[in-house]
Amino acid sequence: VEIDSNTLWQLGVRDPKPTNTGYMTTNDVPPRVLTNSMRVAAGANLVDLRTGGMLANGAGDSLVNAELRQLVVPQDPPGNYSIDVLFEAVAGF
């Protein structure tokens, strides 16, 4: 994630969907849901997408390497799963 800023900033991450927040789901009705939630890591910070949160902070221009982490267990049914991941940068707080 590239941050262009001339001041202090915070980078947050979350899953914006209203149901099954933080979980990869299928488009089936009802959707299938993976057992474990998605997590996003940047350096030593780890954010669980069930709640979202601050991933990184800094000052000035920066590049934040974000790693998506999804544990899949044998009990998870096969399917085409997806999730929306929204990164939000806030500057000048």
Backbone as a printed PyTorch tensor [residue, N CA C, xyz], in Angstrom:
tensor([[[  0.8590,  -1.1510,   0.0000],
         [  0.0000,   0.0000,   0.0000],
         [  0.9120,   1.2220,   0.0000]],

        [[  0.7450,   2.0910,  -0.9780],
         [  1.5780,   3.2840,  -1.0670],
         [  0.8810,   4.4590,  -0.3910]],

        [[  1.5960,   5.1070,   0.5190],
         [  1.0840,   6.2700,   1.2330],
         [  1.8250,   7.5010,   0.7210]],

        [[  1.0950,   8.4850,   0.2020],
         [  1.6520,   9.7780,  -0.2000],
         [  1.1540,  10.8090,   0.7960]],

        [[  2.0410,  11.3030,   1.6570],
         [  1.6170,  12.2040,   2.7210],
         [  2.7600,  13.1340,   3.1030]],

        [[  2.4160,  14.3250,   3.5430],
         [  3.4280,  15.2470,   4.0640],
         [  3.2350,  15.4650,   5.5670]],

        [[  2.5480,  14.5280,   6.2070],
         [  2.2550,  14.6470,   7.6340],
         [  2.1590,  13.2440,   8.2480]],

        [[  1.7550,  13.1690,   9.5010],
         [  1.5240,  11.8820,  10.1620],
         [  0.3350,  11.1750,   9.5290]],

        [[  0.3460,   9.8490,   9.5300],
         [ -0.7610,   9.0830,   8.9600],
         [ -0.9390,   7.7750,   9.7210]],

        [[ -2.1330,   7.2110,   9.6010],
         [ -2.4480,   5.8680,  10.0900],
         [ -3.1050,   5.1080,   8.9570]],

        [[ -2.7770,   3.8280,   8.8320],
         [ -3.3760,   2.9650,   7.8170],
         [ -4.2030,   1.9020,   8.5180]],

        [[ -5.5060,   1.9420,   8.2620],
         [ -6.4080,   0.9460,   8.8210],
         [ -6.8260,  -0.0460,   7.7580]],

        [[ -7.3160,  -1.1860,   8.2000],
         [ -7.7940,  -2.2130,   7.2770],
         [ -9.0320,  -2.8570,   7.8770]],

        [[-10.0140,  -3.1830,   6.9990],
         [-11.2440,  -3.8210,   7.4830],
         [-11.9490,  -4.5130,   6.3230]],

        [[-12.9130,  -5.3430,   6.6910],
         [-13.8210,  -5.9860,   5.7390],
         [-15.1360,  -5.2130,   5.8140]],

        [[-15.5540,  -4.5310,   4.7290],
         [-16.7340,  -3.6640,   4.8110],
         [-18.0870,  -4.3640,   4.7550]],

        [[-18.1190,  -5.6840,   4.5420],
         [-19.4420,  -6.3000,   4.3930],
         [-20.1640,  -6.4070,   5.7410]],

        [[-21.4940,  -6.3060,   5.7420],
         [-22.2560,  -6.2550,   6.9870],
         [-22.4660,  -7.6080,   7.6740]],

        [[-22.3620,  -8.6970,   6.9440],
         [-22.5470, -10.0180,   7.5480],
         [-21.2990, -10.8620,   7.2970]],

        [[-21.0430, -11.8150,   8.1620],
         [-19.8520, -12.6720,   8.0630],
         [-18.5880, -11.8310,   7.9370]],

        [[-18.5690, -10.7010,   8.6410],
         [-17.4490,  -9.7700,   8.5700],
         [-16.1550, -10.4620,   8.9770]],

        [[-15.1500, -10.3330,   8.1190],
         [-13.8400, -10.9030,   8.3960],
         [-13.6290, -12.2890,   7.8420]],

        [[-14.6750, -12.8790,   7.2800],
         [-14.5840, -14.2490,   6.7850],
         [-14.7290, -14.3000,   5.2700]],

        [[-13.9730, -15.1800,   4.6470],
         [-14.1520, -15.4330,   3.2200],
         [-15.4340, -16.2370,   3.0420]],

        [[-16.2290, -15.8480,   2.0460],
         [-17.5230, -16.4850,   1.8080],
         [-17.6980, -16.7890,   0.3210]],

        [[-18.6520, -17.6650,   0.0260],
         [-19.0250, -17.9370,  -1.3590],
         [-20.2250, -17.0710,  -1.7220]],

        [[-20.5760, -17.0520,  -2.9900],
         [-21.7630, -16.3180,  -3.4430],
         [-23.0320, -17.1630,  -3.3770]],

        [[-22.9390, -18.3710,  -2.8270],
         [-24.1060, -19.2400,  -2.6970],
         [-25.1350, -18.6040,  -1.7580]],

        [[-26.3850, -19.0530,  -1.8740],
         [-27.4430, -18.6190,  -0.9520],
         [-27.9560, -19.8500,  -0.2220]],

        [[-27.7200, -19.9690,   1.0890],
         [-26.9020, -19.0830,   1.9030],
         [-25.4160, -19.3020,   1.6010]],

        [[-24.5760, -18.3060,   1.9000],
         [-23.1500, -18.4450,   1.5780],
         [-22.4620, -19.4740,   2.4680]],

        [[-21.4600, -20.1300,   1.9010],
         [-20.5700, -20.9570,   2.7190],
         [-19.5100, -20.0240,   3.2970]],

        [[-19.0690, -20.3100,   4.5200],
         [-18.1400, -19.4330,   5.2310],
         [-16.9650, -20.2780,   5.7250]],

        [[-15.7440, -19.8130,   5.4690],
         [-14.5820, -20.5300,   5.9940],
         [-14.5900, -20.4600,   7.5200]],

        [[-14.0200, -21.4640,   8.1550],
         [-13.9980, -21.5830,   9.6070],
         [-13.2250, -20.4510,  10.2690]],

        [[-12.0900, -20.0760,   9.6850],
         [-11.2050, -19.0720,  10.2940],
         [-11.3010, -17.7400,   9.5650]],

        [[-11.1380, -16.6660,  10.3170],
         [-11.1960, -15.3320,   9.7350],
         [ -9.8940, -14.9930,   9.0150]],

        [[ -9.9910, -14.0240,   8.1100],
         [ -8.8330, -13.5090,   7.3860],
         [ -8.0800, -12.5530,   8.3010]],

        [[ -6.7490, -12.5600,   8.1770],
         [ -5.9040, -11.6270,   8.9260],
         [ -4.9890, -10.9160,   7.9380]],

        [[ -4.6090,  -9.6960,   8.2980],
         [ -3.6980,  -8.9060,   7.4780],
         [ -2.5200,  -8.5100,   8.3600]],

        [[ -1.3040,  -8.7440,   7.8600],
         [ -0.0960,  -8.4410,   8.6200],
         [  0.7400,  -7.3890,   7.8910]],

        [[  1.3630,  -6.5360,   8.7000],
         [  2.3540,  -5.5790,   8.2060],
         [  3.4060,  -5.4440,   9.2960]],

        [[  4.5930,  -5.9520,   9.0350],
         [  5.6190,  -5.9580,  10.0730],
         [  5.1490,  -6.7740,  11.2590]],

        [[  5.2300,  -6.1870,  12.4540],
         [  4.8230,  -6.8830,  13.6780],
         [  3.3270,  -6.7390,  13.9450]],

        [[  2.6250,  -5.9430,  13.1600],
         [  1.1840,  -5.7330,  13.3760],
         [  0.3650,  -6.7940,  12.6500]],

        [[ -0.6310,  -7.3210,  13.3360],
         [ -1.5360,  -8.3160,  12.7710],
         [ -2.9650,  -7.8980,  13.0950]],

        [[ -3.7900,  -7.7060,  12.0490],
         [ -5.1620,  -7.2610,  12.2310],
         [ -6.1160,  -8.3700,  11.7970]],

        [[ -7.0240,  -8.7440,  12.6850],
         [ -8.0700,  -9.7120,  12.3750],
         [ -9.2170,  -8.9400,  11.7210]],

        [[ -9.6460,  -9.3510,  10.5370],
         [-10.6680,  -8.6170,   9.8030],
         [-12.0650,  -8.7580,  10.4010]],

        [[-12.2510,  -9.6010,  11.4350],
         [-13.5440,  -9.6170,  12.1340],
         [-13.8080,  -8.2660,  12.7780]],

        [[-12.7520,  -7.6140,  13.2490],
         [-12.8930,  -6.3190,  13.9120],
         [-12.2270,  -5.1910,  13.1340]],

        [[-11.2470,  -5.5020,  12.3040],
         [-10.4870,  -4.4610,  11.6210],
         [ -9.6240,  -3.7170,  12.6250]],

        [[ -8.8280,  -2.7800,  12.1250],
         [ -7.9970,  -2.0020,  13.0300],
         [ -6.8330,  -1.3530,  12.3160]],

        [[ -5.9600,  -0.7280,  13.1150],
         [ -4.8110,  -0.0360,  12.5750],
         [ -3.7250,  -1.0290,  12.1770]],

        [[ -3.2730,  -0.9230,  10.9510],
         [ -2.2540,  -1.8220,  10.4300],
         [ -0.8680,  -1.2150,  10.5440]],

        [[ -0.7570,   0.0960,  10.3180],
         [  0.5440,   0.7620,  10.3490],
         [  0.3340,   2.2430,  10.5890]],

        [[  1.4100,   2.9210,  10.9950],
         [  1.3790,   4.3770,  11.1030],
         [  2.7640,   4.9020,  10.7830]],

        [[  2.8240,   6.1850,  10.4740],
         [  4.1040,   6.7760,  10.1410],
         [  3.9570,   8.2360,   9.8000]],

        [[  4.9780,   8.7680,   9.1400],
         [  4.9900,  10.1610,   8.7190],
         [  5.6300,  10.2480,   7.3450]],

        [[  5.0540,  11.0760,   6.4910],
         [  5.5930,  11.2640,   5.1480],
         [  5.2550,  10.1050,   4.2360]],

        [[  5.8550,  10.1430,   3.0420],
         [  5.6190,   9.0900,   2.0490],
         [  6.1380,   7.7520,   2.5600]],

        [[  5.4090,   6.6920,   2.2530],
         [  5.8220,   5.3710,   2.7210],
         [  5.1840,   4.2770,   1.8740]],

        [[  5.7870,   3.1140,   1.9210],
         [  5.2430,   1.9190,   1.2840],
         [  5.0430,   0.8760,   2.3770]],

        [[  3.8000,   0.4390,   2.5630],
         [  3.4720,  -0.5610,   3.5800],
         [  3.1980,  -1.8750,   2.8720]],

        [[  4.0010,  -2.8800,   3.1770],
         [  3.7830,  -4.2150,   2.6180],
         [  2.7790,  -4.9490,   3.4880]],

        [[  1.6290,  -5.2720,   2.9130],
         [  0.5660,  -5.9620,   3.6330],
         [  0.4810,  -7.4070,   3.1540]],

        [[  0.3880,  -8.3180,   4.0980],
         [  0.3140,  -9.7540,   3.7930],
         [ -1.0370, -10.2920,   4.2430]],

        [[ -1.7810, -10.8760,   3.3190],
         [ -3.0730, -11.4870,   3.6510],
         [ -2.8270, -12.9100,   4.1320]],

        [[ -3.4590, -13.2770,   5.2390],
         [ -3.2730, -14.6100,   5.8240],
         [ -4.6260, -15.2810,   6.0180]],

        [[ -4.7980, -16.4550,   5.4070],
         [ -6.0460, -17.2060,   5.5270],
         [ -5.7320, -18.6570,   5.8180]],

        [[ -6.1120, -19.1300,   7.0010],
         [ -5.9640, -20.5310,   7.3670],
         [ -7.1720, -21.2980,   6.8440]],

        [[ -6.9180, -22.3760,   6.1290],
         [ -7.9890, -23.2530,   5.6320],
         [ -7.8030, -24.6120,   6.2930]],

        [[ -8.8960, -25.1520,   6.8250],
         [ -8.8350, -26.4330,   7.5280],
         [ -9.6040, -27.4930,   6.7350]],

        [[ -9.3350, -28.7740,   6.9980],
         [-10.0020, -29.8350,   6.2440],
         [-11.5330, -29.7840,   6.3060]],

        [[-12.1040, -29.2100,   7.3630],
         [-13.5540, -29.1400,   7.5040],
         [-14.1890, -28.0980,   6.5810]],

        [[-13.3980, -27.1970,   6.0170],
         [-13.9370, -26.1670,   5.1250],
         [-14.3730, -26.8010,   3.8110]],

        [[-15.6260, -26.5720,   3.3880],
         [-16.0940, -27.1560,   2.1320],
         [-15.4260, -26.4890,   0.9340]],

        [[-15.2420, -27.2440,  -0.1420],
         [-14.6520, -26.6400,  -1.3370],
         [-15.5820, -25.5810,  -1.9120]],

        [[-15.0100, -24.6570,  -2.6440],
         [-15.8150, -23.6080,  -3.2680],
         [-14.9610, -22.4350,  -3.6900]],

        [[-15.5840, -21.4770,  -4.3290],
         [-14.9230, -20.2380,  -4.7370],
         [-15.2440, -19.1760,  -3.6960]],

        [[-14.2810, -18.8730,  -2.8570],
         [-14.4580, -17.9410,  -1.7470],
         [-13.8380, -16.5920,  -2.0990]],

        [[-14.4140, -15.5410,  -1.5350],
         [-13.8570, -14.2060,  -1.7390],
         [-14.0920, -13.3570,  -0.4930]],

        [[-13.3890, -12.2240,  -0.4460],
         [-13.5440, -11.2580,   0.6450],
         [-13.1320,  -9.8980,   0.1030]],

        [[-13.7630,  -8.8510,   0.6090],
         [-13.3520,  -7.4800,   0.3060],
         [-12.4370,  -7.0180,   1.4280]],

        [[-11.3120,  -6.4310,   1.0540],
         [-10.3790,  -5.8850,   2.0320],
         [-10.2140,  -4.4060,   1.7140]],

        [[-10.6130,  -3.5530,   2.6480],
         [-10.5820,  -2.1100,   2.4470],
         [ -9.4690,  -1.5070,   3.2950]],

        [[ -8.5270,  -0.8300,   2.6230],
         [ -7.4590,  -0.1120,   3.3160],
         [ -7.8510,   1.3650,   3.3580]],

        [[ -7.7290,   1.9860,   4.5360],
         [ -8.0910,   3.3950,   4.7070],
         [ -6.9370,   4.1310,   5.3580]],

        [[ -6.4320,   5.1420,   4.6640],
         [ -5.3530,   5.9680,   5.2140],
         [ -5.9530,   7.2760,   5.7270]],

        [[ -5.5860,   7.6370,   6.9560],
         [ -6.0470,   8.8730,   7.5740],
         [ -4.8100,   9.6900,   7.9210]],

        [[ -4.7890,  10.9360,   7.4840],
         [ -3.6360,  11.8060,   7.7370],
         [ -4.0510,  13.0230,   8.5450]],

        [[ -3.0660,  13.6110,   9.2090],
         [ -3.2830,  14.8730,   9.9040],
         [ -4.1300,  14.7940,  11.1410]],

        [[ -4.0410,  13.7370,  11.9120],
         [ -4.8580,  13.5990,  13.1180],
         [ -4.1930,  14.2810,  14.2830]]])
